[in-house]
């Protein structure tokens, strides 16, 4: 940036200081100008400088600008408009001004609630129970309740004093996220709670991640670790090994925290006496529009059935790692859920209903684990924790799967019948589908799919573990392997199928 980026923003016809303050009322408490706020914080959390410019829209259309952490309006004024780049209107331009993030920030312009009223609000909130199945993704969120909760927390002066003296470790594992890493790191270092260390573990990135971290290294609270690529669990565990904080937080390198997140969570821990807690998330699509919300009171039975607690807004006392372990390095997917289930089974977390994280919910990003791995891992993690198994090996020794066989004709041939009988004898549940029933069930109903040679037209689903039964390699992208079924008995085929499933789930290959 040039020497005075604030002036570039102030002089822009697209910057409207009055609109910015009206749309984001917390800016009135900022001790610098509205332009300064937008330059150093507002754009980072997706705020717009005026009704005629969308910060998130500009960055989404120009990812190289986001990669280097440039302020979108600054870039547009100096370069973008001369290069013919598009500027779109703010999503808030034609609607009543409302910023859901603002409702989850401490607002000193609002009178503090009376102590008794604040305590009553917190007690009711911390005691809340889930009386129905969790939604996991909601289209609405009670922002008024978030404001009441934040105000009640900010009125806990004794707990706030303890929180200020609490040293926090933030673990951020990253792999080839140079384009989003700057904003994520800044959202941690810009927290209203300053007493922290941010441990960024670079999991063997091959992009420009190292250069990004060098550019952020002026802040002594940032600790950078570089490891060989070994997966998110190994990276986070390396961070935990370095952590010296009393409370541990986690943030993915493509997400952002709201400014008071750490402070409010620490006050909540102190006030409630809980050892772990979590907040709500605001999900944004790739264009920066609201995709939904995540956050509901805790119930372990519901959580083991399907996760609805996000690690990006979860925290725990550091000594819990010694009791309940770290991330399971054998899992390729749902490692966050596995850790949360282990920590919360004996220690009930408190739910803090305010927006703590702006979560990037880009379903088109194929590098994300949540969009690139079969859903079989949900069954494994759920079963492991529901039955109390310590390892994946123990879990798989006891677990049986729902398997679908896809063939080109409806009647079962003798080979198929023998394989069905053998797999059912081992405890698996089998269904055989011809073309008319290939897609009648939701993909999560059958964790494993076996594709017979005559079903070459069957389109494998990426959320299922797909094995082709044949004698040649299968070049379909989402087929995890081929099992040679030629001139083999059903028992040996079933042995190899189980071995391949086990190997895939445990990061090893069958002999």
KOLMARVO-664317 format. One record per residue (C-alpha): residue number from 0; residue in three letters; x, z, y. Coordinates in nm, 3 decimals, decimal comma. Example, Ala and Ser with C-alpha at 12.3 -4.5 7.8 and 13.67 -1.06 7.14 Angstrom:
# residues 2
> pos  code  px  pz  py
> 0  ALA  1,230  0,780  -0,450 .
> 1  SER  1,367  0,714  -0,106 .
This chain:
# residues 511
> pos  code  px  pz  py
> 0  UNK  0,000  0,000  0,000 .
> 1  UNK  0,113  -0,044  0,362 .
> 2  UNK  0,212  0,256  0,574 .
> 3  UNK  -0,141  0,322  0,703 .
> 4  UNK  -0,404  0,220  0,447 .
> 5  UNK  -0,653  0,456  0,615 .
> 6  UNK  -0,653  0,239  0,925 .
> 7  UNK  -0,710  -0,075  0,717 .
> 8  UNK  -1,020  0,092  0,571 .
> 9  UNK  -1,141  0,230  0,904 .
> 10  UNK  -1,110  -0,111  1,070 .
> 11  UNK  -1,297  -0,290  0,791 .
> 12  UNK  -1,642  -0,420  0,878 .
> 13  UNK  -1,743  -0,318  0,526 .
> 14  UNK  -1,664  0,050  0,585 .
> 15  UNK  -1,956  0,247  0,726 .
> 16  UNK  -1,856  0,610  0,791 .
> 17  UNK  -2,212  0,720  0,870 .
> 18  UNK  -2,355  0,559  0,557 .
> 19  UNK  -2,073  0,706  0,349 .
> 20  UNK  -2,143  1,060  0,472 .
> 21  UNK  -2,520  1,026  0,430 .
> 22  UNK  -2,488  0,883  0,081 .
> 23  UNK  -2,230  1,138  -0,030 .
> 24  UNK  -2,315  1,464  0,155 .
> 25  UNK  -2,022  1,659  0,012 .
> 26  UNK  -1,794  1,446  0,234 .
> 27  UNK  -1,914  1,644  0,536 .
> 28  UNK  -1,714  1,938  0,400 .
> 29  UNK  -1,396  1,732  0,373 .
> 30  UNK  -1,141  1,836  0,636 .
> 31  UNK  -1,027  1,478  0,703 .
> 32  UNK  -1,206  1,159  0,802 .
> 33  UNK  -1,457  0,976  0,583 .
> 34  UNK  -1,210  0,688  0,552 .
> 35  UNK  -0,942  0,928  0,431 .
> 36  UNK  -1,183  1,071  0,172 .
> 37  UNK  -1,270  0,723  0,045 .
> 38  UNK  -0,905  0,620  0,032 .
> 39  UNK  -0,771  0,917  -0,164 .
> 40  UNK  -1,072  1,023  -0,371 .
> 41  UNK  -1,399  0,835  -0,319 .
> 42  UNK  -1,299  0,497  -0,459 .
> 43  UNK  -1,137  0,665  -0,758 .
> 44  UNK  -1,471  0,808  -0,872 .
> 45  UNK  -1,659  0,487  -0,805 .
> 46  UNK  -1,799  0,554  -0,459 .
> 47  UNK  -1,872  0,268  -0,220 .
> 48  UNK  -1,744  0,253  0,142 .
> 49  UNK  -2,065  0,098  0,272 .
> 50  UNK  -2,384  -0,077  0,163 .
> 51  UNK  -2,218  -0,418  0,144 .
> 52  UNK  -1,922  -0,340  -0,084 .
> 53  UNK  -1,920  -0,218  -0,445 .
> 54  UNK  -1,591  -0,051  -0,537 .
> 55  UNK  -1,652  -0,061  -0,913 .
> 56  UNK  -1,783  -0,416  -0,897 .
> 57  UNK  -1,469  -0,540  -0,719 .
> 58  UNK  -1,237  -0,367  -0,966 .
> 59  UNK  -1,437  -0,494  -1,264 .
> 60  UNK  -1,400  -0,853  -1,140 .
> 61  UNK  -1,034  -0,803  -1,055 .
> 62  UNK  -0,883  -0,586  -1,330 .
> 63  UNK  -0,528  -0,652  -1,211 .
> 64  UNK  -0,615  -0,461  -0,893 .
> 65  UNK  -0,728  -0,164  -1,100 .
> 66  UNK  -0,415  -0,188  -1,313 .
> 67  UNK  -0,189  -0,092  -1,023 .
> 68  UNK  -0,428  0,165  -0,877 .
> 69  UNK  -0,502  -0,014  -0,548 .
> 70  UNK  -0,794  0,095  -0,333 .
> 71  UNK  -1,049  -0,188  -0,374 .
> 72  UNK  -1,151  -0,219  -0,009 .
> 73  UNK  -0,789  -0,206  0,109 .
> 74  UNK  -0,701  -0,483  -0,135 .
> 75  UNK  -1,001  -0,692  -0,036 .
> 76  UNK  -0,921  -0,671  0,336 .
> 77  UNK  -0,552  -0,752  0,299 .
> 78  UNK  -0,568  -1,004  0,017 .
> 79  UNK  -0,904  -1,053  -0,154 .
> 80  UNK  -1,113  -1,212  0,117 .
> 81  UNK  -0,832  -1,453  0,210 .
> 82  UNK  -0,808  -1,554  -0,156 .
> 83  UNK  -1,183  -1,612  -0,181 .
> 84  UNK  -1,254  -1,310  -0,401 .
> 85  UNK  -1,614  -1,195  -0,418 .
> 86  UNK  -1,748  -0,875  -0,260 .
> 87  UNK  -2,085  -0,755  -0,393 .
> 88  UNK  -2,334  -0,509  -0,244 .
> 89  UNK  -2,343  -0,144  -0,340 .
> 90  UNK  -2,594  -0,046  -0,607 .
> 91  UNK  -2,707  0,225  -0,362 .
> 92  UNK  -2,764  -0,015  -0,076 .
> 93  UNK  -3,132  -0,085  -0,138 .
> 94  UNK  -3,240  0,247  -0,284 .
> 95  UNK  -3,271  0,604  -0,170 .
> 96  UNK  -2,914  0,732  -0,133 .
> 97  UNK  -2,828  0,953  -0,428 .
> 98  UNK  -2,499  1,028  -0,594 .
> 99  UNK  -2,534  1,210  -0,927 .
> 100  UNK  -2,171  1,322  -0,908 .
> 101  UNK  -2,236  1,501  -0,579 .
> 102  UNK  -2,488  1,729  -0,750 .
> 103  UNK  -2,208  1,856  -0,976 .
> 104  UNK  -1,962  1,948  -0,701 .
> 105  UNK  -1,935  2,279  -0,519 .
> 106  UNK  -2,124  2,246  -0,192 .
> 107  UNK  -2,021  2,504  0,068 .
> 108  UNK  -2,293  2,383  0,305 .
> 109  UNK  -2,556  2,533  0,074 .
> 110  UNK  -2,626  2,905  0,099 .
> 111  UNK  -2,510  3,098  -0,206 .
> 112  UNK  -2,786  3,234  -0,429 .
> 113  UNK  -2,836  3,608  -0,435 .
> 114  UNK  -2,625  3,777  -0,706 .
> 115  UNK  -2,928  3,865  -0,919 .
> 116  UNK  -3,066  3,512  -0,898 .
> 117  UNK  -2,726  3,361  -0,980 .
> 118  UNK  -2,686  3,586  -1,283 .
> 119  UNK  -3,034  3,501  -1,406 .
> 120  UNK  -2,962  3,128  -1,378 .
> 121  UNK  -2,638  3,161  -1,573 .
> 122  UNK  -2,783  3,387  -1,842 .
> 123  UNK  -3,071  3,148  -1,906 .
> 124  UNK  -2,840  2,848  -1,912 .
> 125  UNK  -2,583  3,001  -2,146 .
> 126  UNK  -2,858  3,125  -2,380 .
> 127  UNK  -3,036  2,789  -2,397 .
> 128  UNK  -3,103  2,651  -2,743 .
> 129  UNK  -3,177  2,301  -2,865 .
> 130  UNK  -3,534  2,285  -2,994 .
> 131  UNK  -3,532  1,921  -3,101 .
> 132  UNK  -3,292  1,660  -3,228 .
> 133  UNK  -3,031  1,573  -2,965 .
> 134  UNK  -3,069  1,245  -2,783 .
> 135  UNK  -2,689  1,190  -2,763 .
> 136  UNK  -2,756  0,938  -2,486 .
> 137  UNK  -3,015  1,006  -2,220 .
> 138  UNK  -3,151  0,779  -1,949 .
> 139  UNK  -3,222  1,069  -1,712 .
> 140  UNK  -3,049  1,391  -1,617 .
> 141  UNK  -3,174  1,704  -1,440 .
> 142  UNK  -2,956  1,687  -1,129 .
> 143  UNK  -3,151  1,966  -0,956 .
> 144  UNK  -3,070  2,198  -1,246 .
> 145  UNK  -2,705  2,090  -1,223 .
> 146  UNK  -2,701  2,185  -0,855 .
> 147  UNK  -2,853  2,528  -0,930 .
> 148  UNK  -2,600  2,589  -1,207 .
> 149  UNK  -2,302  2,486  -0,992 .
> 150  UNK  -2,422  2,707  -0,706 .
> 151  UNK  -2,466  3,001  -0,944 .
> 152  UNK  -2,113  2,953  -1,082 .
> 153  UNK  -1,958  2,921  -0,737 .
> 154  UNK  -2,116  3,253  -0,640 .
> 155  UNK  -1,923  3,437  -0,915 .
> 156  UNK  -1,638  3,548  -0,690 .
> 157  UNK  -1,469  3,787  -0,934 .
> 158  UNK  -1,475  3,526  -1,211 .
> 159  UNK  -1,356  3,263  -0,964 .
> 160  UNK  -1,055  3,478  -0,879 .
> 161  UNK  -0,965  3,508  -1,249 .
> 162  UNK  -1,014  3,133  -1,291 .
> 163  UNK  -0,778  3,054  -1,003 .
> 164  UNK  -0,503  3,249  -1,178 .
> 165  UNK  -0,563  3,080  -1,515 .
> 166  UNK  -0,299  2,827  -1,612 .
> 167  UNK  -0,451  2,520  -1,777 .
> 168  UNK  -0,304  2,253  -2,004 .
> 169  UNK  -0,461  1,909  -1,997 .
> 170  UNK  -0,379  1,677  -2,290 .
> 171  UNK  -0,404  1,303  -2,229 .
> 172  UNK  -0,309  1,069  -2,513 .
> 173  UNK  -0,273  0,705  -2,411 .
> 174  UNK  -0,199  0,375  -2,579 .
> 175  UNK  -0,180  0,049  -2,381 .
> 176  UNK  -0,408  0,185  -2,108 .
> 177  UNK  -0,189  0,098  -1,812 .
> 178  UNK  -0,485  -0,056  -1,631 .
> 179  UNK  -0,686  0,268  -1,626 .
> 180  UNK  -0,417  0,535  -1,658 .
> 181  UNK  -0,347  0,578  -1,285 .
> 182  UNK  -0,705  0,668  -1,197 .
> 183  UNK  -0,737  0,905  -1,495 .
> 184  UNK  -0,416  1,092  -1,404 .
> 185  UNK  -0,514  1,114  -1,039 .
> 186  UNK  -0,853  1,259  -1,129 .
> 187  UNK  -0,668  1,547  -1,300 .
> 188  UNK  -0,405  1,604  -1,034 .
> 189  UNK  -0,673  1,593  -0,762 .
> 190  UNK  -0,874  1,877  -0,920 .
> 191  UNK  -0,977  2,165  -0,695 .
> 192  UNK  -0,810  2,386  -0,958 .
> 193  UNK  -0,439  2,325  -0,902 .
> 194  UNK  -0,289  2,569  -1,154 .
> 195  UNK  -0,235  2,319  -1,433 .
> 196  UNK  -0,002  2,101  -1,632 .
> 197  UNK  -0,099  1,750  -1,737 .
> 198  UNK  0,074  1,642  -2,057 .
> 199  UNK  0,048  1,265  -2,098 .
> 200  UNK  0,156  1,150  -2,444 .
> 201  UNK  0,234  0,779  -2,455 .
> 202  UNK  0,161  0,679  -2,815 .
> 203  UNK  0,414  0,395  -2,828 .
> 204  UNK  0,248  0,170  -2,568 .
> 205  UNK  0,373  -0,185  -2,539 .
> 206  UNK  0,219  -0,264  -2,199 .
> 207  UNK  0,331  -0,132  -1,858 .
> 208  UNK  0,228  0,231  -1,926 .
> 209  UNK  0,584  0,359  -1,877 .
> 210  UNK  0,601  0,200  -1,531 .
> 211  UNK  0,268  0,356  -1,434 .
> 212  UNK  0,387  0,701  -1,539 .
> 213  UNK  0,712  0,660  -1,345 .
> 214  UNK  0,507  0,582  -1,036 .
> 215  UNK  0,312  0,907  -1,077 .
> 216  UNK  0,609  1,131  -1,161 .
> 217  UNK  0,645  1,283  -0,813 .
> 218  UNK  0,395  1,555  -0,904 .
> 219  UNK  0,586  1,822  -1,101 .
> 220  UNK  0,269  1,918  -1,288 .
> 221  UNK  0,283  1,586  -1,476 .
> 222  UNK  0,473  1,603  -1,807 .
> 223  UNK  0,532  1,273  -1,985 .
> 224  UNK  0,607  1,243  -2,356 .
> 225  UNK  0,683  0,916  -2,532 .
> 226  UNK  0,635  0,889  -2,909 .
> 227  UNK  0,627  0,617  -3,171 .
> 228  UNK  0,280  0,475  -3,226 .
> 229  UNK  0,113  0,709  -3,476 .
> 230  UNK  -0,248  0,733  -3,359 .
> 231  UNK  -0,448  0,952  -3,126 .
> 232  UNK  -0,439  1,263  -3,348 .
> 233  UNK  -0,061  1,266  -3,369 .
> 234  UNK  -0,036  1,204  -2,994 .
> 235  UNK  -0,273  1,486  -2,903 .
> 236  UNK  -0,103  1,720  -3,147 .
> 237  UNK  0,230  1,640  -2,981 .
> 238  UNK  0,071  1,737  -2,652 .
> 239  UNK  -0,068  2,059  -2,796 .
> 240  UNK  0,279  2,149  -2,923 .
> 241  UNK  0,407  2,124  -2,564 .
> 242  UNK  0,112  2,302  -2,403 .
> 243  UNK  0,163  2,643  -2,244 .
> 244  UNK  -0,175  2,693  -2,077 .
> 245  UNK  -0,428  2,965  -2,154 .
> 246  UNK  -0,709  2,708  -2,177 .
> 247  UNK  -0,685  2,356  -2,319 .
> 248  UNK  -0,869  2,050  -2,187 .
> 249  UNK  -0,860  1,686  -2,298 .
> 250  UNK  -0,915  1,364  -2,104 .
> 251  UNK  -0,895  1,007  -2,234 .
> 252  UNK  -0,689  0,772  -2,022 .
> 253  UNK  -0,985  0,544  -1,938 .
> 254  UNK  -1,212  0,820  -1,807 .
> 255  UNK  -1,227  1,035  -1,491 .
> 256  UNK  -1,312  1,395  -1,411 .
> 257  UNK  -1,525  1,510  -1,120 .
> 258  UNK  -1,332  1,709  -0,861 .
> 259  UNK  -1,448  2,064  -0,950 .
> 260  UNK  -1,467  2,021  -1,327 .
> 261  UNK  -1,176  2,247  -1,425 .
> 262  UNK  -1,266  2,519  -1,180 .
> 263  UNK  -1,630  2,534  -1,285 .
> 264  UNK  -1,547  2,536  -1,655 .
> 265  UNK  -1,300  2,822  -1,613 .
> 266  UNK  -1,558  3,025  -1,421 .
> 267  UNK  -1,810  2,953  -1,697 .
> 268  UNK  -1,570  3,076  -1,967 .
> 269  UNK  -1,495  3,393  -1,773 .
> 270  UNK  -1,860  3,464  -1,690 .
> 271  UNK  -1,998  3,394  -2,038 .
> 272  UNK  -1,714  3,543  -2,240 .
> 273  UNK  -1,715  3,233  -2,462 .
> 274  UNK  -1,395  3,092  -2,608 .
> 275  UNK  -1,503  2,731  -2,578 .
> 276  UNK  -1,742  2,533  -2,358 .
> 277  UNK  -1,848  2,182  -2,265 .
> 278  UNK  -2,020  2,001  -1,978 .
> 279  UNK  -2,219  1,679  -1,938 .
> 280  UNK  -2,093  1,323  -1,889 .
> 281  UNK  -2,212  1,032  -1,680 .
> 282  UNK  -2,164  0,705  -1,870 .
> 283  UNK  -2,076  0,395  -1,670 .
> 284  UNK  -2,079  0,037  -1,796 .
> 285  UNK  -1,802  -0,211  -1,723 .
> 286  UNK  -1,965  -0,303  -1,388 .
> 287  UNK  -1,976  0,060  -1,275 .
> 288  UNK  -2,354  0,096  -1,315 .
> 289  UNK  -2,503  0,407  -1,477 .
> 290  UNK  -2,546  0,347  -1,852 .
> 291  UNK  -2,681  0,695  -1,930 .
> 292  UNK  -2,596  1,062  -1,962 .
> 293  UNK  -2,471  1,285  -2,241 .
> 294  UNK  -2,514  1,662  -2,251 .
> 295  UNK  -2,754  1,903  -2,425 .
> 296  UNK  -2,744  2,268  -2,540 .
> 297  UNK  -2,546  2,337  -2,854 .
> 298  UNK  -2,671  2,361  -3,210 .
> 299  UNK  -2,413  2,339  -3,489 .
> 300  UNK  -2,659  2,214  -3,750 .
> 301  UNK  -2,752  1,923  -3,526 .
> 302  UNK  -2,390  1,862  -3,429 .
> 303  UNK  -2,274  1,837  -3,792 .
> 304  UNK  -2,549  1,582  -3,849 .
> 305  UNK  -2,419  1,366  -3,561 .
> 306  UNK  -2,193  1,444  -3,269 .
> 307  UNK  -2,330  1,480  -2,917 .
> 308  UNK  -2,046  1,685  -2,761 .
> 309  UNK  -1,778  1,480  -2,587 .
> 310  UNK  -1,416  1,593  -2,604 .
> 311  UNK  -1,356  1,477  -2,246 .
> 312  UNK  -1,573  1,767  -2,122 .
> 313  UNK  -1,482  2,018  -2,394 .
> 314  UNK  -1,238  2,306  -2,348 .
> 315  UNK  -1,118  2,599  -2,555 .
> 316  UNK  -0,888  2,898  -2,539 .
> 317  UNK  -0,539  2,801  -2,647 .
> 318  UNK  -0,524  3,057  -2,928 .
> 319  UNK  -0,803  2,874  -3,113 .
> 320  UNK  -0,555  2,609  -3,230 .
> 321  UNK  -0,380  2,874  -3,440 .
> 322  UNK  -0,710  2,981  -3,596 .
> 323  UNK  -0,882  2,648  -3,653 .
> 324  UNK  -0,602  2,394  -3,654 .
> 325  UNK  -0,525  2,085  -3,451 .
> 326  UNK  -0,644  1,725  -3,483 .
> 327  UNK  -0,666  1,586  -3,837 .
> 328  UNK  -0,398  1,317  -3,859 .
> 329  UNK  -0,558  1,167  -4,171 .
> 330  UNK  -0,868  1,052  -3,983 .
> 331  UNK  -0,878  0,715  -3,810 .
> 332  UNK  -1,206  0,781  -3,636 .
> 333  UNK  -1,416  1,075  -3,511 .
> 334  UNK  -1,119  1,309  -3,485 .
> 335  UNK  -1,275  1,458  -3,170 .
> 336  UNK  -1,593  1,546  -3,356 .
> 337  UNK  -1,400  1,694  -3,647 .
> 338  UNK  -1,207  1,930  -3,417 .
> 339  UNK  -1,519  2,030  -3,223 .
> 340  UNK  -1,706  2,113  -3,545 .
> 341  UNK  -1,422  2,334  -3,669 .
> 342  UNK  -1,394  2,519  -3,339 .
> 343  UNK  -1,766  2,571  -3,285 .
> 344  UNK  -1,880  2,677  -3,630 .
> 345  UNK  -1,757  3,033  -3,580 .
> 346  UNK  -1,735  3,035  -3,201 .
> 347  UNK  -2,051  2,911  -3,033 .
> 348  UNK  -1,967  2,715  -2,717 .
> 349  UNK  -2,162  2,744  -2,393 .
> 350  UNK  -2,312  2,430  -2,247 .
> 351  UNK  -2,257  2,379  -1,875 .
> 352  UNK  -2,518  2,130  -1,749 .
> 353  UNK  -2,328  1,952  -1,473 .
> 354  UNK  -2,149  1,617  -1,465 .
> 355  UNK  -1,786  1,682  -1,554 .
> 356  UNK  -1,674  1,334  -1,657 .
> 357  UNK  -1,728  0,973  -1,559 .
> 358  UNK  -1,709  0,811  -1,901 .
> 359  UNK  -1,621  0,443  -1,939 .
> 360  UNK  -1,881  0,308  -2,181 .
> 361  UNK  -1,759  -0,048  -2,226 .
> 362  UNK  -1,897  -0,170  -2,557 .
> 363  UNK  -1,706  -0,497  -2,517 .
> 364  UNK  -1,369  -0,321  -2,523 .
> 365  UNK  -1,257  -0,388  -2,881 .
> 366  UNK  -0,948  -0,169  -2,842 .
> 367  UNK  -1,165  0,143  -2,840 .
> 368  UNK  -1,184  0,326  -3,172 .
> 369  UNK  -1,560  0,373  -3,131 .
> 370  UNK  -1,613  -0,005  -3,135 .
> 371  UNK  -1,357  -0,107  -3,394 .
> 372  UNK  -1,383  0,122  -3,698 .
> 373  UNK  -1,648  0,144  -3,973 .
> 374  UNK  -1,906  0,421  -3,952 .
> 375  UNK  -1,802  0,556  -4,290 .
> 376  UNK  -1,599  0,813  -4,102 .
> 377  UNK  -1,916  0,984  -3,977 .
> 378  UNK  -2,021  1,052  -4,334 .
> 379  UNK  -1,675  1,184  -4,419 .
> 380  UNK  -1,644  1,415  -4,117 .
> 381  UNK  -1,998  1,546  -4,153 .
> 382  UNK  -1,954  1,616  -4,525 .
> 383  UNK  -1,611  1,772  -4,477 .
> 384  UNK  -1,734  2,026  -4,224 .
> 385  UNK  -2,075  2,091  -4,378 .
> 386  UNK  -1,908  2,178  -4,710 .
> 387  UNK  -1,615  2,361  -4,551 .
> 388  UNK  -1,337  2,143  -4,693 .
> 389  UNK  -0,997  2,180  -4,531 .
> 390  UNK  -0,863  1,830  -4,595 .
> 391  UNK  -0,980  1,472  -4,634 .
> 392  UNK  -0,840  1,468  -4,989 .
> 393  UNK  -1,064  1,759  -5,090 .
> 394  UNK  -1,360  1,595  -4,920 .
> 395  UNK  -1,318  1,261  -5,093 .
> 396  UNK  -1,283  1,425  -5,432 .
> 397  UNK  -1,639  1,555  -5,390 .
> 398  UNK  -1,804  1,291  -5,173 .
> 399  UNK  -2,011  1,000  -5,303 .
> 400  UNK  -2,121  0,700  -5,097 .
> 401  UNK  -2,420  0,474  -5,045 .
> 402  UNK  -2,307  0,128  -5,159 .
> 403  UNK  -2,479  -0,209  -5,116 .
> 404  UNK  -2,385  -0,514  -5,322 .
> 405  UNK  -2,448  -0,846  -5,148 .
> 406  UNK  -2,504  -1,151  -5,370 .
> 407  UNK  -2,652  -1,498  -5,324 .
> 408  UNK  -2,945  -1,458  -5,565 .
> 409  UNK  -3,201  -1,183  -5,610 .
> 410  UNK  -3,177  -1,126  -5,989 .
> 411  UNK  -2,875  -0,922  -6,093 .
> 412  UNK  -2,622  -1,086  -6,323 .
> 413  UNK  -2,467  -0,899  -6,615 .
> 414  UNK  -2,144  -0,829  -6,425 .
> 415  UNK  -2,336  -0,682  -6,132 .
> 416  UNK  -2,551  -0,470  -6,363 .
> 417  UNK  -2,246  -0,326  -6,537 .
> 418  UNK  -2,079  -0,245  -6,204 .
> 419  UNK  -2,397  -0,083  -6,072 .
> 420  UNK  -2,424  0,129  -6,385 .
> 421  UNK  -2,059  0,238  -6,363 .
> 422  UNK  -2,075  0,330  -5,993 .
> 423  UNK  -2,405  0,516  -6,037 .
> 424  UNK  -2,253  0,706  -6,331 .
> 425  UNK  -1,988  0,829  -6,084 .
> 426  UNK  -2,255  0,957  -5,848 .
> 427  UNK  -2,271  0,677  -5,591 .
> 428  UNK  -2,606  0,538  -5,470 .
> 429  UNK  -2,642  0,161  -5,526 .
> 430  UNK  -2,860  -0,112  -5,379 .
> 431  UNK  -2,834  -0,481  -5,465 .
> 432  UNK  -2,938  -0,740  -5,203 .
> 433  UNK  -3,005  -1,110  -5,218 .
> 434  UNK  -3,014  -1,324  -4,900 .
> 435  UNK  -3,370  -1,215  -4,819 .
> 436  UNK  -3,264  -0,847  -4,798 .
> 437  UNK  -2,907  -0,882  -4,666 .
> 438  UNK  -3,000  -0,737  -4,326 .
> 439  UNK  -3,316  -0,536  -4,385 .
> 440  UNK  -3,151  -0,193  -4,352 .
> 441  UNK  -2,963  -0,037  -4,061 .
> 442  UNK  -2,586  -0,076  -4,122 .
> 443  UNK  -2,538  0,302  -4,127 .
> 444  UNK  -2,762  0,334  -4,437 .
> 445  UNK  -2,488  0,189  -4,659 .
> 446  UNK  -2,138  0,307  -4,575 .
> 447  UNK  -1,979  0,063  -4,821 .
> 448  UNK  -2,064  -0,302  -4,883 .
> 449  UNK  -1,937  -0,506  -5,180 .
> 450  UNK  -1,956  -0,883  -5,126 .
> 451  UNK  -1,974  -1,096  -5,440 .
> 452  UNK  -1,792  -1,434  -5,450 .
> 453  UNK  -2,119  -1,630  -5,439 .
> 454  UNK  -2,221  -1,456  -5,111 .
> 455  UNK  -1,962  -1,628  -4,894 .
> 456  UNK  -2,229  -1,686  -4,626 .
> 457  UNK  -2,299  -1,314  -4,589 .
> 458  UNK  -2,197  -1,197  -4,236 .
> 459  UNK  -2,018  -0,860  -4,277 .
> 460  UNK  -2,113  -0,592  -4,026 .
> 461  UNK  -1,818  -0,429  -3,840 .
> 462  UNK  -1,964  -0,079  -3,873 .
> 463  UNK  -1,955  -0,093  -4,254 .
> 464  UNK  -1,660  -0,072  -4,491 .
> 465  UNK  -1,662  -0,418  -4,647 .
> 466  UNK  -1,483  -0,518  -4,969 .
> 467  UNK  -1,494  -0,868  -5,111 .
> 468  UNK  -1,504  -0,894  -5,491 .
> 469  UNK  -1,306  -1,204  -5,580 .
> 470  UNK  -0,967  -1,345  -5,664 .
> 471  UNK  -0,857  -1,482  -5,327 .
> 472  UNK  -0,798  -1,335  -4,985 .
> 473  UNK  -1,103  -1,312  -4,758 .
> 474  UNK  -1,027  -1,421  -4,402 .
> 475  UNK  -1,338  -1,268  -4,247 .
> 476  UNK  -1,219  -1,034  -3,973 .
> 477  UNK  -1,427  -0,729  -4,070 .
> 478  UNK  -1,358  -0,740  -4,444 .
> 479  UNK  -1,118  -0,455  -4,515 .
> 480  UNK  -0,989  -0,589  -4,846 .
> 481  UNK  -1,039  -0,792  -5,161 .
> 482  UNK  -1,083  -0,649  -5,510 .
> 483  UNK  -0,990  -0,883  -5,793 .
> 484  UNK  -1,294  -0,882  -6,024 .
> 485  UNK  -1,200  -1,171  -6,254 .
> 486  UNK  -1,188  -1,085  -6,626 .
> 487  UNK  -1,195  -0,710  -6,556 .
> 488  UNK  -1,426  -0,448  -6,695 .
> 489  UNK  -1,663  -0,253  -6,469 .
> 490  UNK  -1,462  0,069  -6,504 .
> 491  UNK  -1,138  -0,078  -6,369 .
> 492  UNK  -1,321  -0,254  -6,084 .
> 493  UNK  -1,490  0,073  -5,989 .
> 494  UNK  -1,154  0,252  -6,002 .
> 495  UNK  -1,005  0,006  -5,754 .
> 496  UNK  -1,308  0,021  -5,524 .
> 497  UNK  -1,281  0,400  -5,502 .
> 498  UNK  -0,904  0,380  -5,456 .
> 499  UNK  -0,939  0,136  -5,168 .
> 500  UNK  -1,200  0,350  -4,995 .
> 501  UNK  -0,982  0,658  -5,035 .
> 502  UNK  -0,670  0,475  -4,915 .
> 503  UNK  -0,847  0,342  -4,607 .
> 504  UNK  -0,975  0,685  -4,509 .
> 505  UNK  -0,642  0,857  -4,570 .
> 506  UNK  -0,399  0,608  -4,413 .
> 507  UNK  -0,239  0,512  -4,741 .
> 508  UNK  -0,251  0,215  -4,974 .
> 509  UNK  -0,349  0,232  -5,340 .
> 510  UNK  -0,079  0,180  -5,598 .
